């Protein structure tokens, strides 16, 4: 073991481990953790359910799940190790490093995020709890890695909570509304919010804070409309409007 990640609220404790000349990322549910917002049993059940999600959504930019194992009274998920650094606000040093990379590189990261979520939509999934903490970037390999897709659901999905899991900076109005449909149009909002996190003022979505063209700003602003019928109606439509500009 060469690294420990013990500051999550997911109920998981995670490790970087070396076996021979190979590195792995091990996510373990079943131990009580200091900041968990679920019980160990709930964390185990969530991770078990997510195995099929990772296997259904295999993609070059998704963290690669290698195997799972019931061990130590809990459930372990073993992933291929990545040297990616997280752009989430909970990791201020790596976030600051990420935000300093050229806009051209960030555009590629965003294109990777869009491609993955278009793939997820085609596979019949809707993203839940996607935010900047789900995005890693390997500065050496120049690769985007998406992680923590445990809460993704088959689409369409109905909001059963009211205020759903996630960062409010990336969440659409329907993710706060009990009984609302959560679908690809919801994810269009999430992609627009991600664009503003990468290229704008995040929750300040004014053009003055935007660092790219007016045309790209307009595409992102449509995506984060509070009115579902005013957004692009699919990830593919958003991609087409984004790329042509």
Backbone bond lengths (Angstrom), bond angles and torsions (degrees), N, CA, C in turn:
res aa  C-N    CA-C-N  psi(-1)  N-CA   C-N-CA  omega(-1)  CA-C   N-CA-C  phi
1 X - - - 1.456 - - 1.525 109.63 -
2 X 1.342 116.85 127.50 1.458 118.63 -178.60 1.533 112.73 -120.37
3 X 1.335 117.71 -5.75 1.465 119.53 179.54 1.519 108.89 -156.37
4 X 1.342 115.09 145.83 1.467 121.10 177.85 1.524 108.52 -126.17
5 X 1.331 115.76 134.96 1.465 122.23 174.96 1.531 106.14 -117.58
6 X 1.328 116.26 102.99 1.467 119.56 -172.20 1.526 112.68 -125.21
7 X 1.333 116.84 21.93 1.468 119.77 -174.38 1.532 111.64 -115.79
8 X 1.344 116.88 24.96 1.458 120.59 -178.33 1.529 110.95 -89.60
9 X 1.334 115.93 154.38 1.466 119.62 174.69 1.530 111.53 -98.25
10 X 1.344 117.09 6.71 1.465 122.65 -175.04 1.522 113.65 -81.64
11 X 1.338 117.07 -9.65 1.456 120.18 -174.04 1.510 113.39 87.71
12 X 1.332 117.09 2.78 1.467 121.81 177.77 1.521 110.13 -99.25
13 X 1.320 115.37 150.08 1.452 121.33 164.32 1.521 105.78 -120.00
14 X 1.332 116.22 135.93 1.465 120.02 -169.82 1.527 110.46 -125.34
15 X 1.321 114.73 153.16 1.456 120.87 -175.79 1.525 110.57 -138.61
16 X 1.319 115.44 146.25 1.448 121.32 163.01 1.508 107.02 -93.62
17 X 1.330 117.46 125.12 1.465 120.08 -177.63 1.530 109.87 -128.26
18 X 1.334 114.97 152.18 1.464 122.17 176.39 1.521 108.54 -116.42
19 X 1.318 115.36 130.79 1.466 121.39 174.66 1.523 106.70 -128.36
20 X 1.305 116.52 106.64 1.462 119.98 -173.31 1.517 109.12 67.36
21 X 1.325 116.51 -124.15 1.466 119.37 179.11 1.528 111.57 -103.53
22 X 1.356 116.89 13.56 1.464 121.38 -178.17 1.526 110.92 -109.07
23 X 1.340 114.90 140.66 1.458 121.20 174.85 1.527 109.68 -105.06
24 X 1.333 115.10 144.48 1.457 120.90 179.84 1.529 109.82 -137.47
25 X 1.314 114.47 158.99 1.461 121.77 172.99 1.516 106.89 -111.80
26 X 1.326 117.15 121.82 1.460 122.25 -177.18 1.527 109.28 -111.71
27 X 1.316 115.75 123.58 1.474 122.33 177.61 1.518 107.45 -109.95
28 X 1.345 115.93 119.47 1.466 120.67 -175.51 1.525 110.20 -118.52
29 X 1.326 115.25 129.46 1.467 121.96 174.06 1.519 108.29 -115.23
30 X 1.323 115.77 140.29 1.461 120.15 179.27 1.509 113.40 135.15
31 X 1.328 116.23 -15.29 1.468 120.78 176.45 1.523 109.32 -99.47
32 X 1.335 118.55 139.20 1.466 119.43 175.99 1.526 109.95 -68.16
33 X 1.318 117.16 126.71 1.466 121.21 -179.12 1.521 109.63 -114.97
34 X 1.332 115.32 157.07 1.465 121.24 -169.76 1.524 113.15 -63.24
35 X 1.349 117.72 -36.80 1.459 119.82 -172.34 1.529 113.17 -109.93
36 X 1.327 117.23 11.88 1.470 120.22 -175.14 1.520 112.00 -61.12
37 X 1.348 115.69 136.85 1.472 119.67 174.22 1.524 110.80 -103.40
38 X 1.346 116.59 9.28 1.467 122.51 174.10 1.523 108.12 -135.93
39 X 1.334 116.42 162.89 1.465 120.45 176.86 1.529 109.77 -76.18
40 X 1.338 117.95 161.50 1.469 119.47 175.49 1.521 112.28 -55.00
41 X 1.329 117.67 -39.93 1.467 120.62 179.89 1.526 110.90 -63.83
42 X 1.335 116.97 -40.32 1.462 120.38 178.32 1.529 111.10 -66.50
43 X 1.330 116.48 -39.13 1.462 120.22 178.68 1.525 110.48 -63.85
44 X 1.331 116.86 -40.88 1.464 120.73 177.38 1.518 110.42 -61.49
45 X 1.315 117.07 -48.14 1.460 121.26 -178.25 1.526 111.28 -62.33
46 X 1.324 116.69 -41.44 1.469 120.64 179.15 1.522 110.87 -61.87
47 X 1.322 116.87 -44.73 1.460 119.55 -178.46 1.525 111.99 -68.50
48 X 1.326 116.97 -38.66 1.459 119.33 177.12 1.527 110.61 -61.37
49 X 1.317 116.65 -42.74 1.465 121.17 -179.78 1.521 110.80 -64.27
50 X 1.331 116.11 -31.50 1.465 119.57 -174.73 1.525 113.78 -76.95
51 X 1.331 117.67 -12.84 1.466 120.05 -178.71 1.521 110.36 -58.48
52 X 1.333 116.53 -44.79 1.467 119.60 -179.70 1.522 111.18 -66.43
53 X 1.354 117.55 -29.79 1.459 121.00 178.45 1.531 109.62 -65.85
54 X 1.323 116.77 -48.94 1.469 120.40 178.23 1.527 111.48 -60.53
55 X 1.313 116.47 -38.80 1.468 119.27 -177.87 1.525 111.57 -74.04
56 X 1.327 117.22 -34.70 1.463 120.33 177.52 1.523 112.24 -69.73
57 X 1.341 115.52 -34.04 1.465 119.98 -170.75 1.526 113.78 -104.79
58 X 1.310 117.30 22.68 1.477 120.94 177.73 1.533 109.63 -47.03
59 X 1.340 114.23 131.01 1.475 119.82 -174.94 1.517 107.29 -159.16
60 X 1.313 116.89 152.73 1.465 120.71 -177.34 1.517 112.90 -61.78
61 X 1.321 118.02 -21.62 1.466 121.04 -179.33 1.525 113.49 -105.46
62 X 1.339 117.28 6.14 1.458 120.93 177.58 1.523 109.75 -98.76
63 X 1.334 116.89 139.31 1.466 120.73 174.13 1.526 109.14 -50.64
64 X 1.320 116.14 132.36 1.463 121.61 -171.49 1.525 111.41 -89.89
65 X 1.349 116.33 110.34 1.463 121.72 176.84 1.521 109.23 -78.65
66 X 1.339 116.19 121.19 1.469 121.26 -177.35 1.527 111.28 -92.21
67 X 1.342 116.61 -48.80 1.464 119.71 -177.00 1.519 110.32 -160.78
68 X 1.322 115.56 170.44 1.464 121.98 176.13 1.524 108.60 -133.64
69 X 1.332 115.18 160.81 1.465 118.71 -178.21 1.527 109.36 -158.86
70 X 1.322 115.30 136.92 1.466 120.13 170.68 1.518 106.86 -87.24
71 X 1.315 115.84 120.46 1.462 120.17 -173.61 1.514 109.92 -156.79
72 X 1.310 117.25 150.69 1.458 122.05 174.67 1.511 114.37 57.35
73 X 1.324 117.18 29.73 1.460 120.23 -178.06 1.510 113.54 75.55
74 X 1.321 116.73 12.45 1.465 120.20 -178.77 1.519 111.19 -143.04
75 X 1.324 115.05 -156.44 1.464 121.22 -174.55 1.515 108.65 -135.50
76 X 1.338 115.77 125.46 1.462 121.35 -177.70 1.523 110.10 -111.26
77 X 1.332 115.47 137.11 1.457 122.50 172.97 1.523 106.96 -115.24
78 X 1.331 117.02 128.27 1.456 121.74 -175.27 1.527 108.47 -112.49
79 X 1.325 115.14 120.38 1.456 122.48 -177.67 1.528 110.15 -113.03
80 X 1.306 114.30 155.60 1.464 119.63 168.50 1.533 107.98 -62.41
81 X 1.315 116.79 136.89 1.466 121.07 179.91 1.522 110.81 -72.57
82 X 1.310 116.66 141.81 1.458 121.25 171.02 1.518 109.02 -126.36
83 X 1.305 116.82 145.48 1.460 120.88 176.10 1.528 111.33 -88.83
84 X 1.333 116.20 17.80 1.451 120.40 178.79 1.524 112.36 -65.05
85 X 1.322 115.07 149.01 1.460 122.19 175.86 1.520 108.74 -111.24
86 X 1.316 115.87 140.57 1.464 121.54 -171.91 1.529 111.35 -83.35
87 X 1.361 115.77 139.09 1.459 119.00 178.30 1.522 112.57 -92.15
88 X 1.329 118.01 6.04 1.463 121.11 -179.29 1.515 112.73 -66.12
89 X 1.330 115.58 151.70 1.462 120.74 -178.38 1.526 113.14 -64.79
90 X 1.350 115.68 -19.18 1.466 118.16 179.24 1.523 112.59 -73.72
91 X 1.338 115.91 -8.69 1.467 121.74 177.95 1.531 108.33 -122.43
92 X 1.329 117.69 75.40 1.470 120.52 -170.33 1.520 115.04 -58.85
93 X 1.333 118.46 -35.66 1.468 119.69 -178.01 1.526 111.39 -67.83
94 X 1.337 116.93 -48.30 1.461 119.00 -179.40 1.523 110.84 -70.64
95 X 1.336 117.11 -32.09 1.465 119.27 177.12 1.532 110.85 -64.03
96 X 1.342 115.56 -44.87 1.463 119.59 179.40 1.529 110.33 -62.15
97 X 1.319 116.78 -40.93 1.462 121.29 177.86 1.524 110.45 -62.01
98 X 1.327 116.05 -43.26 1.458 120.47 179.97 1.525 111.14 -64.56
99 X 1.313 117.05 -43.59 1.464 119.86 -175.57 1.524 112.08 -68.99
100 X 1.334 117.75 -13.54 1.470 121.32 178.01 1.526 112.95 -86.99
101 X 1.338 118.07 -10.56 1.463 118.60 -178.69 1.526 109.63 -69.02
102 X 1.333 118.22 155.97 1.473 120.68 -176.90 1.531 112.10 -59.63
103 X 1.332 115.27 150.00 1.460 119.92 179.79 1.529 110.66 -57.88
104 X 1.326 117.68 -34.28 1.468 120.94 179.41 1.521 110.50 -59.96
105 X 1.335 117.19 -39.69 1.469 121.06 179.33 1.519 110.00 -70.56
106 X 1.334 116.42 -41.52 1.469 119.35 178.08 1.521 111.35 -64.15
107 X 1.323 117.13 -33.53 1.467 120.17 175.64 1.525 110.47 -61.60
108 X 1.327 117.05 -39.73 1.457 119.67 177.59 1.524 111.04 -65.78
109 X 1.333 116.63 -40.56 1.468 120.80 176.38 1.528 109.54 -58.79
110 X 1.333 116.11 -46.50 1.465 119.67 -179.38 1.524 110.87 -64.19
111 X 1.322 117.61 -39.82 1.463 120.35 176.96 1.529 111.27 -61.38
112 X 1.338 116.46 -37.58 1.470 120.37 176.58 1.525 110.61 -64.44
113 X 1.322 116.75 -41.50 1.468 121.32 179.07 1.530 110.12 -63.51
114 X 1.324 116.16 -43.94 1.457 120.56 178.04 1.527 110.87 -62.02
115 X 1.331 116.82 -44.95 1.466 120.95 -178.55 1.524 110.68 -61.17
116 X 1.328 116.92 -41.63 1.461 119.26 179.53 1.524 111.03 -64.58
117 X 1.319 117.33 -42.95 1.468 118.91 -177.19 1.526 112.82 -75.49
118 X 1.319 117.16 -25.02 1.459 119.61 169.77 1.535 108.97 -66.65
119 X 1.326 116.20 -42.38 1.471 121.66 175.81 1.532 110.27 -59.89
120 X 1.335 117.30 -45.46 1.469 121.06 179.53 1.527 110.99 -60.24
121 X 1.330 115.93 -42.43 1.468 120.11 179.33 1.530 110.66 -62.79
122 X 1.329 116.11 -42.66 1.474 119.68 178.92 1.521 111.50 -64.17
123 X 1.328 117.13 -29.07 1.457 121.72 178.41 1.523 112.14 -86.13
124 X 1.345 116.23 2.62 1.463 120.48 175.35 1.507 115.19 84.94
125 X 1.335 117.02 24.49 1.464 120.89 -179.05 1.525 111.60 -113.38
126 X 1.328 114.43 152.11 1.454 121.46 172.71 1.527 107.93 -117.93
127 X 1.323 116.14 137.24 1.466 121.39 -179.54 1.523 110.15 -78.52
128 X 1.316 115.65 129.84 1.463 122.53 173.83 1.523 107.49 -126.83
129 X 1.324 116.62 133.57 1.463 123.15 178.99 1.523 111.95 69.58
130 X 1.343 116.85 31.64 1.464 119.51 170.82 1.525 108.60 -86.88
131 X 1.326 116.89 130.22 1.469 122.23 -179.99 1.518 107.88 -157.59
132 X 1.326 117.36 -175.56 1.469 119.08 -175.22 1.524 112.90 -61.93
133 X 1.334 118.10 -24.25 1.461 120.67 176.23 1.513 113.48 -70.67
134 X 1.341 116.84 -9.44 1.466 121.72 177.23 1.527 112.11 -91.27
135 X 1.330 116.92 -0.99 1.463 121.52 -173.49 1.523 110.00 -112.56
136 X 1.320 115.93 124.55 1.458 121.27 173.96 1.523 108.75 -121.47
137 X 1.321 114.76 154.07 1.463 119.73 177.46 1.512 109.16 -135.32
138 X 1.328 115.21 125.48 1.463 121.94 176.65 1.522 107.22 -88.57
139 X 1.333 116.69 105.65 1.462 121.60 -175.62 1.528 112.44 -67.16
140 X 1.328 116.98 -28.33 1.467 120.43 -179.10 1.529 110.18 -77.84
141 X 1.320 116.06 -48.93 1.465 120.38 -177.52 1.523 112.28 -83.27
142 X 1.342 117.13 -13.93 1.456 120.65 -176.70 1.520 112.16 65.03
143 X 1.335 116.08 42.48 1.464 120.64 -173.52 1.522 111.68 -124.17
144 X 1.332 115.60 137.07 1.460 122.66 173.12 1.517 109.11 -85.65
145 X 1.334 116.70 134.27 1.461 121.26 176.90 1.525 108.42 -127.92
146 X 1.321 116.07 125.49 1.465 122.36 177.64 1.520 108.15 -100.98
147 X 1.327 116.27 134.10 1.464 120.79 -177.51 1.533 109.75 -133.22
148 X 1.326 115.31 176.99 1.469 122.20 173.86 1.529 112.77 56.28
149 X 1.327 116.05 59.10 1.467 120.04 176.59 1.530 110.97 -103.34
150 X 1.332 116.34 22.76 1.463 121.64 -174.36 1.524 113.49 -56.55
151 X 1.321 118.05 -29.67 1.466 120.44 -174.43 1.520 113.81 -96.22
152 X 1.326 118.42 1.83 1.462 120.10 177.20 1.529 108.82 -60.47
153 X 1.334 116.02 142.41 1.459 121.81 -175.69 1.521 110.97 -127.60
154 X 1.316 115.36 159.84 1.456 120.60 171.63 1.530 108.47 -65.48
155 X 1.319 114.75 138.81 1.470 121.00 -177.55 1.535 110.19 -99.60
156 X 1.352 117.84 147.35 1.464 125.98 -2.51 1.526 111.20 -79.18
157 X 1.296 114.91 151.57 1.458 121.80 -178.82 1.521 107.51 -122.06
158 X 1.330 116.27 145.00 1.461 120.63 -179.11 1.531 109.25 -105.13
159 X 1.319 116.05 133.53 1.467 122.04 177.71 1.529 109.35 -62.53
160 X 1.317 116.10 113.19 1.467 122.12 -177.62 1.526 112.58 -104.87
161 X 1.325 117.32 5.68 1.463 120.92 -172.05 1.514 114.66 -118.63
162 X 1.333 118.03 -26.26 1.452 120.59 -164.59 1.513 107.09 91.64
163 X 1.313 117.28 -102.53 1.467 120.68 174.19 1.527 107.81 -80.20
164 X 1.322 116.54 108.72 1.456 120.77 -176.11 1.525 111.25 -78.68
165 X 1.342 115.62 172.72 1.459 120.63 174.11 1.525 109.84 -64.70
166 X 1.327 116.23 145.97 1.451 119.91 174.67 1.515 112.33 137.89
167 X 1.320 114.52 173.55 1.459 122.02 174.67 1.521 108.35 -89.64
168 X 1.315 116.79 126.86 1.467 120.58 -176.73 1.523 111.83 -59.60
169 X 1.332 117.85 -21.36 1.469 120.83 179.13 1.524 112.02 -65.11
170 X 1.336 117.14 -20.35 1.458 121.61 -174.99 1.531 112.42 -116.74
171 X 1.323 117.69 3.87 1.460 120.81 -169.92 1.526 112.39 -101.11
172 X 1.327 114.69 136.99 1.463 122.35 178.64 1.533 110.14 -77.71
173 X 1.332 117.71 163.70 1.468 120.17 177.64 1.524 112.97 -56.22
174 X 1.350 117.59 -36.58 1.467 118.65 -177.59 1.525 112.40 -67.64
175 X 1.331 117.79 -18.10 1.464 120.38 177.24 1.533 112.36 -78.68
176 X 1.311 115.89 0.95 1.461 121.82 174.16 1.534 111.38 -115.03
177 X 1.331 117.21 4.18 1.468 121.84 -170.97 1.524 110.51 -118.60
178 X 1.322 116.81 110.69 1.454 122.65 -179.81 1.524 110.16 -57.40
179 X 1.329 115.81 129.81 1.452 121.47 178.34 1.512 115.03 88.81
180 X 1.327 117.91 -5.41 1.465 121.04 -179.41 1.520 110.34 -73.21
181 X 1.323 115.73 148.92 1.462 121.12 175.81 1.526 109.66 -76.54
182 X 1.335 115.84 132.45 1.461 123.31 177.31 1.524 106.44 -112.49
183 X 1.337 116.60 113.77 1.457 119.46 -172.18 1.523 110.82 -147.73
184 X 1.320 116.90 -159.59 1.451 120.70 -176.55 1.530 111.70 -64.24
185 X 1.320 117.38 -32.44 1.463 120.53 178.05 1.533 109.88 -66.44
186 X 1.319 115.94 -34.64 1.472 120.86 173.08 1.524 109.68 -60.28
187 X 1.323 116.35 -44.07 1.462 120.38 -178.36 1.519 112.78 -69.66
188 X 1.341 117.78 -26.19 1.464 120.35 172.17 1.529 109.01 -58.25
189 X 1.335 116.13 -43.67 1.470 120.12 177.39 1.537 110.20 -59.20
190 X 1.336 116.43 -45.65 1.462 120.60 -179.29 1.524 111.39 -60.35
191 X 1.333 116.59 -39.36 1.466 119.68 178.91 1.530 110.90 -67.96
192 X 1.329 117.13 -39.51 1.464 120.03 175.67 1.515 111.56 -62.07
193 X 1.345 116.04 -43.76 1.464 120.24 178.55 1.525 110.90 -62.97
194 X 1.336 116.63 -35.21 1.460 120.58 177.09 1.527 111.01 -65.47
195 X 1.338 115.90 -38.43 1.471 119.62 176.81 1.523 110.58 -60.87
196 X 1.328 117.19 -41.95 1.464 119.42 179.43 1.529 111.53 -69.79
197 X 1.336 117.45 -29.98 1.466 119.79 175.69 1.517 111.42 -68.41
198 X 1.336 116.73 -34.41 1.459 120.96 -177.88 1.528 113.26 -84.56
199 X 1.329 117.04 -37.13 1.461 120.23 -168.02 1.528 114.50 -124.37
200 X 1.314 117.14 0.56 1.463 119.22 -176.37 1.509 112.62 -135.25
201 X 1.300 115.52 -151.37 1.457 121.54 -178.21 1.503 113.24 -96.15
202 X 1.327 117.00 24.41 1.460 123.99 179.64 1.520 110.18 59.79
203 X 1.329 119.05 -104.73 1.464 119.33 -179.84 1.528 112.06 -79.50
204 X 1.326 117.62 -15.49 1.471 121.34 170.26 1.522 106.66 -88.29
205 X 1.324 115.36 98.19 1.465 120.20 -172.11 1.522 112.41 -98.57
206 X 1.322 115.32 31.32 1.457 120.25 176.41 1.522 109.97 -76.91
207 X 1.334 116.00 154.23 1.464 120.60 179.25 1.527 110.94 -65.12
208 X 1.325 117.07 -27.79 1.467 121.16 -178.70 1.530 111.71 -61.68
209 X 1.316 117.34 -28.75 1.471 121.47 -179.89 1.532 112.42 -89.81
210 X 1.318 117.11 -7.97 1.462 122.80 -174.51 1.528 110.13 -81.31
211 X 1.351 117.45 140.12 1.456 121.05 -174.43 1.529 113.58 -111.46
212 X 1.302 118.06 2.91 1.459 121.15 178.49 1.528 109.62 -114.62
213 X 1.316 116.94 -162.79 1.464 120.86 -174.65 1.528 112.64 -72.94
214 X 1.328 114.69 162.42 1.465 120.40 176.87 1.527 110.65 -62.77
215 X 1.336 117.07 -37.49 1.462 120.85 -178.58 1.529 111.29 -64.43
216 X 1.334 117.07 -41.04 1.460 119.97 177.81 1.527 110.77 -69.38
217 X 1.320 116.28 -36.26 1.467 120.03 175.48 1.526 110.15 -59.85
218 X 1.314 116.82 -45.43 1.468 120.65 -178.02 1.523 110.85 -62.08
219 X 1.338 117.24 -40.15 1.470 120.55 179.21 1.531 110.45 -63.86
220 X 1.334 116.59 -43.93 1.472 120.21 179.85 1.525 111.19 -67.90
221 X 1.324 117.25 -37.29 1.469 120.94 -178.11 1.521 110.83 -67.49
222 X 1.327 117.17 -37.33 1.465 120.25 175.47 1.529 109.89 -62.78
223 X 1.323 116.24 -40.98 1.468 121.19 -177.27 1.523 112.30 -61.55
224 X 1.332 117.85 -32.48 1.468 120.39 -177.47 1.528 112.19 -98.03
225 X 1.311 116.88 23.98 1.463 119.72 174.81 1.528 109.63 -64.39
226 X 1.322 116.07 139.31 1.464 119.54 175.97 1.524 111.79 -66.89
227 X 1.323 116.66 -24.73 1.460 121.86 179.92 1.530 109.51 -90.39
228 X 1.330 116.33 117.34 1.466 120.86 -175.90 1.531 112.43 -56.33
229 X 1.332 116.54 -40.11 1.465 118.85 -174.78 1.520 112.73 -73.46
230 X 1.334 117.52 -8.52 1.462 120.78 177.91 1.530 112.56 -94.69
231 X 1.328 117.36 -10.28 1.466 120.96 178.04 1.531 110.14 -81.27
232 X 1.329 116.17 166.32 1.453 119.62 164.65 1.536 106.84 -58.58
233 X 1.305 118.09 143.04 1.459 121.24 -170.72 1.529 114.00 -94.06
234 X 1.311 117.07 4.27 1.468 121.21 174.23 1.518 108.52 -158.40
235 X 1.334 116.02 159.91 1.459 120.75 174.62 1.524 109.67 -61.07
236 X 1.338 116.56 -40.23 1.464 120.34 -179.77 1.529 110.82 -61.25
237 X 1.325 118.00 -41.41 1.466 120.03 178.15 1.525 110.39 -63.17
238 X 1.325 116.77 -41.74 1.467 120.16 177.76 1.528 110.04 -62.29
239 X 1.353 116.92 -44.95 1.467 120.26 178.84 1.515 110.71 -58.77
240 X 1.322 117.21 -44.72 1.471 120.57 -178.77 1.528 111.96 -61.73
241 X 1.336 116.23 -41.49 1.469 119.35 178.67 1.511 110.71 -70.37
242 X 1.320 117.81 -35.20 1.463 121.95 -179.54 1.525 110.40 -69.29
243 X 1.332 116.72 -47.90 1.466 120.87 -174.60 1.529 111.29 -67.52
244 X 1.317 117.90 -38.31 1.475 119.09 -176.23 1.525 112.38 -67.47
245 X 1.340 116.06 -14.58 1.453 120.95 179.25 1.522 111.91 -102.19
